[in-house]
Amino acid sequence: MPGLFDLTGQVALITGGSRGLGAEMAEGLAEAGASLMLVARRDQWLRPTVEQLRSMSFRCEGTVCDVSNPAGVEDAVRKTLAHYGAIDILVNNAGVSWGALAEEMPLDKWQAVLDVNLTGAFLFSQAVGREMIRRRQGSIINVASVAGLRGLPLAVHLAAYAASKGGLIALTRELAAKWAAHAVRVNAIAPGFFPSRMTEHILGRLQPQIEERIPMGRIGRAGELKGVVVFLASAAASYITGQTIAVDGGATAV
């Protein structure tokens, strides 16, 4: 049974991997044996995380990349292949948000959120997917959100974020259906509320109200996404594709 979750010898590319949930998932993949390539927008966040993971005896590289830039995406994939020779796991985690009433949302902010959260995931899936299809091997894991599964009935206005994550879930199903014939699996994780830089202002105002709506009575804790990402990346999930796993304490079950 332990061998089903062993990622020794595999290479994982994680976007938005320099901090928060992305860094946590990267660490989980490394603990399962994978070598890492972390992608992030800013070197001042990326470099310390790479060094920290290396200090834990994990193989880890990093590259700065704007995931919404096609040339930058292709360059990040080329660097990963040049260094490691293959990409077995892709985690599309990079994401941004913009809070505004839908009727007042500036169009440029709407576009910026979709460019990163949805187009960025497509660009990396496209570039890495070509290599996975060629090798007939690979697992793509898109980090969506419960906001892509249901509306948020709170004083939280995230129209662009919700639309991008709903689109990402649909993209997950479409790529899974088309690439299954090439032995490439595509799944998604939909986290509920976890402490992060993106959620700190919302949780600072509304955490008690949010937790009242969660059957388990609390938000997510550090480490609770590690097992899910390792599972989806591993042989333990070899017959699972096109699925979205909500990690939300039961919030979407009620």
C-alpha positions as CSV (number, residue, x, y, z in Angstrom):
1,M,0.0,0.0,0.0
2,P,2.7,2.6,0.8
3,G,4.1,2.2,-2.7
4,L,0.8,3.5,-4.2
5,F,1.7,6.9,-2.8
6,D,5.4,6.9,-3.6
7,L,6.5,9.6,-6.0
8,T,10.2,8.8,-6.0
9,G,11.8,9.7,-9.3
10,Q,8.9,11.9,-10.4
11,V,9.1,15.6,-11.2
12,A,6.4,18.1,-10.1
13,L,6.0,21.6,-11.4
14,I,3.9,23.8,-9.0
15,T,2.7,27.3,-10.0
16,G,2.2,29.7,-7.2
17,G,4.5,27.5,-5.2
18,S,6.5,30.0,-3.3
19,R,4.2,30.4,-0.3
20,G,0.8,29.6,1.2
21,L,-1.1,26.6,0.0
22,G,1.2,26.2,-3.0
23,A,4.3,25.8,-0.8
24,E,2.4,23.4,1.4
25,M,1.4,21.2,-1.5
26,A,4.9,21.3,-2.9
27,E,6.3,20.2,0.4
28,G,3.8,17.3,0.5
29,L,4.9,16.2,-3.0
30,A,8.5,16.4,-2.0
31,E,7.9,14.3,1.2
32,A,6.4,11.7,-1.1
33,G,9.6,11.6,-3.1
34,A,9.1,14.1,-6.0
35,S,11.6,16.6,-7.2
36,L,10.2,20.1,-7.5
37,M,10.2,23.1,-9.8
38,L,8.5,26.0,-8.1
39,V,7.0,28.8,-10.3
40,A,6.2,32.2,-8.8
41,R,5.9,35.8,-9.9
42,R,8.4,37.3,-7.4
43,D,11.9,36.1,-6.7
44,Q,11.8,37.6,-3.2
45,W,9.1,35.1,-2.3
46,L,10.4,32.3,-4.4
47,R,14.1,32.1,-3.4
48,P,13.5,31.7,0.4
49,T,11.1,28.8,-0.2
50,V,13.4,27.0,-2.6
51,E,16.2,27.3,0.0
52,Q,14.0,26.1,2.8
53,L,13.0,23.0,0.9
54,R,16.6,22.3,-0.1
55,S,17.5,22.6,3.6
56,M,15.0,19.8,4.2
57,S,17.0,17.6,1.8
58,F,14.5,17.9,-1.0
59,R,15.4,18.4,-4.7
60,C,14.0,21.8,-5.5
61,E,14.5,24.4,-8.2
62,G,12.6,27.6,-8.9
63,T,11.9,30.0,-11.7
64,V,10.1,33.4,-11.9
65,C,7.2,33.4,-14.3
66,D,4.0,35.3,-14.9
67,V,1.6,32.5,-15.6
68,S,-0.5,34.7,-17.9
69,N,2.4,35.3,-20.3
70,P,2.6,32.5,-22.9
71,A,6.3,33.1,-23.6
72,G,7.1,33.0,-19.9
73,V,5.1,29.7,-19.5
74,E,7.0,28.1,-22.3
75,D,10.3,29.2,-20.8
76,A,9.4,27.8,-17.4
77,V,8.5,24.4,-19.0
78,R,11.8,24.4,-21.0
79,K,13.8,25.1,-17.9
80,T,12.1,22.3,-16.0
81,L,12.7,19.8,-18.8
82,A,16.3,21.0,-19.3
83,H,17.0,20.4,-15.6
84,Y,15.1,17.3,-14.8
85,G,14.4,15.8,-18.2
86,A,10.6,15.3,-17.6
87,I,7.5,16.6,-15.9
88,D,5.3,14.0,-14.3
89,I,3.0,16.2,-12.2
90,L,1.7,19.7,-12.8
91,V,-0.1,21.6,-10.1
92,N,-1.9,24.7,-11.4
93,N,-2.1,26.7,-8.1
94,A,-1.2,30.3,-9.1
95,G,-4.2,32.5,-8.3
96,V,-5.2,36.1,-7.6
97,S,-8.5,37.7,-6.6
98,W,-10.2,41.1,-6.6
99,G,-13.1,41.9,-4.3
100,A,-15.8,44.2,-5.6
101,L,-19.5,44.2,-6.1
102,A,-20.2,42.6,-9.5
103,E,-22.1,45.7,-10.6
104,E,-19.0,47.8,-9.9
105,M,-16.2,45.4,-10.9
106,P,-13.6,47.2,-13.1
107,L,-13.2,45.3,-16.4
108,D,-9.4,45.4,-16.1
109,K,-9.6,43.7,-12.7
110,W,-12.0,41.1,-14.0
111,Q,-9.7,40.3,-16.9
112,A,-6.6,40.2,-14.7
113,V,-8.1,37.6,-12.4
114,L,-9.2,35.4,-15.4
115,D,-5.8,35.8,-17.1
116,V,-4.0,34.3,-14.0
117,N,-6.5,31.9,-12.6
118,L,-7.9,30.4,-15.8
119,T,-5.8,31.3,-18.8
120,G,-2.6,30.7,-16.8
121,A,-3.7,27.2,-15.9
122,F,-4.6,26.5,-19.5
123,L,-1.3,27.7,-20.8
124,F,0.7,25.5,-18.4
125,S,-1.6,22.6,-19.0
126,Q,-1.1,23.1,-22.8
127,A,2.7,23.3,-22.6
128,V,3.2,20.5,-20.1
129,G,0.4,18.4,-21.6
130,R,2.2,18.2,-24.9
131,E,5.1,16.6,-23.1
132,M,2.9,14.3,-21.0
133,I,1.0,13.2,-24.1
134,R,4.3,12.4,-25.9
135,R,5.4,10.3,-22.9
136,R,1.9,8.9,-22.3
137,Q,2.2,9.7,-18.6
138,G,1.2,12.5,-16.3
139,S,-1.1,13.9,-13.7
140,I,-2.4,17.5,-13.8
141,I,-4.0,18.9,-10.7
142,N,-5.9,22.2,-10.9
143,V,-6.4,24.1,-7.7
144,A,-10.0,25.4,-8.0
145,S,-12.1,26.6,-5.1
146,V,-15.5,26.0,-3.5
147,A,-16.3,29.4,-5.0
148,G,-16.4,27.6,-8.3
149,L,-19.0,25.1,-7.0
150,R,-21.4,27.4,-5.3
151,G,-22.1,31.0,-4.5
152,L,-20.8,32.5,-1.3
153,P,-23.8,33.7,0.7
154,L,-21.7,36.1,2.7
155,A,-20.6,39.7,2.4
156,V,-17.8,38.5,0.1
157,H,-17.9,39.7,-3.5
158,L,-15.7,37.7,-5.7
159,A,-17.4,37.5,-9.1
160,A,-14.2,37.2,-11.2
161,Y,-12.6,34.7,-8.8
162,A,-15.7,32.5,-8.8
163,A,-16.0,32.7,-12.6
164,S,-12.4,31.7,-13.0
165,K,-12.6,28.8,-10.6
166,G,-15.8,27.5,-12.2
167,G,-14.1,27.7,-15.5
168,L,-11.1,25.9,-14.2
169,I,-13.4,23.0,-13.0
170,A,-15.0,22.8,-16.5
171,L,-11.5,22.9,-18.1
172,T,-10.5,20.0,-15.8
173,R,-13.3,17.9,-17.1
174,E,-12.7,18.7,-20.7
175,L,-9.0,18.0,-20.6
176,A,-9.6,14.8,-18.7
177,A,-12.0,13.6,-21.3
178,K,-9.7,14.4,-24.2
179,W,-6.4,13.3,-22.7
180,A,-7.4,10.1,-21.0
181,A,-6.6,8.3,-24.2
182,H,-3.0,9.5,-23.8
183,A,-2.8,8.2,-20.2
184,V,-2.8,11.8,-18.8
185,R,-5.1,12.3,-15.8
186,V,-6.6,15.7,-15.0
187,N,-8.3,16.4,-11.7
188,A,-9.0,19.4,-9.5
189,I,-9.0,20.3,-5.8
190,A,-11.5,22.8,-4.5
191,P,-10.4,24.1,-1.1
192,G,-12.7,25.8,1.2
193,F,-11.5,28.6,3.5
194,F,-7.8,28.2,4.6
195,P,-5.6,30.8,6.2
196,S,-3.6,32.4,3.5
197,R,-2.5,35.8,2.2
198,M,-5.6,35.8,-0.1
199,T,-8.1,35.1,2.6
200,E,-6.6,37.0,5.6
201,H,-8.8,40.0,5.2
202,I,-12.0,38.0,4.7
203,L,-11.2,35.7,7.7
204,G,-10.3,38.8,9.8
205,R,-13.8,40.1,9.3
206,L,-16.0,37.0,8.9
207,Q,-14.3,33.8,10.3
208,P,-17.0,33.1,12.9
209,Q,-19.8,33.5,10.4
210,I,-17.9,31.3,7.9
211,E,-17.3,28.6,10.4
212,E,-21.0,28.6,11.4
213,R,-21.7,27.4,7.8
214,I,-19.2,24.6,7.9
215,P,-20.4,21.2,9.3
216,M,-17.0,20.5,10.8
217,G,-17.2,23.9,12.5
218,R,-13.8,25.3,11.5
219,I,-11.7,26.5,8.5
220,G,-8.9,24.4,7.1
221,R,-5.6,23.8,8.9
222,A,-2.0,23.7,7.7
223,G,-1.2,20.4,6.1
224,E,-4.7,19.4,5.2
225,L,-4.1,19.7,1.5
226,K,-0.9,17.7,1.4
227,G,-2.6,14.3,1.4
228,V,-5.1,15.2,-1.3
229,V,-2.5,16.5,-3.8
230,V,-0.2,13.5,-3.2
231,F,-3.2,11.1,-3.7
232,L,-4.2,12.7,-7.0
233,A,-0.6,12.7,-8.2
234,S,0.1,9.1,-7.3
235,A,-0.7,5.6,-8.5
236,A,-3.3,5.4,-5.8
237,A,-5.5,7.6,-8.1
238,S,-4.7,5.8,-11.3
239,Y,-8.3,5.3,-12.3
240,I,-9.5,8.8,-11.3
241,T,-9.7,11.6,-13.8
242,G,-12.0,14.6,-14.4
243,Q,-13.0,14.8,-10.8
244,T,-13.1,17.8,-8.3
245,I,-12.4,17.0,-4.7
246,A,-13.8,19.6,-2.3
247,V,-11.6,20.0,0.8
248,D,-14.0,22.2,2.8
249,G,-15.1,20.5,6.0
250,G,-18.4,19.6,4.4
251,A,-19.4,23.1,3.4
252,T,-20.5,22.1,-0.1
253,A,-22.5,19.1,1.3
254,V,-25.1,21.3,2.9
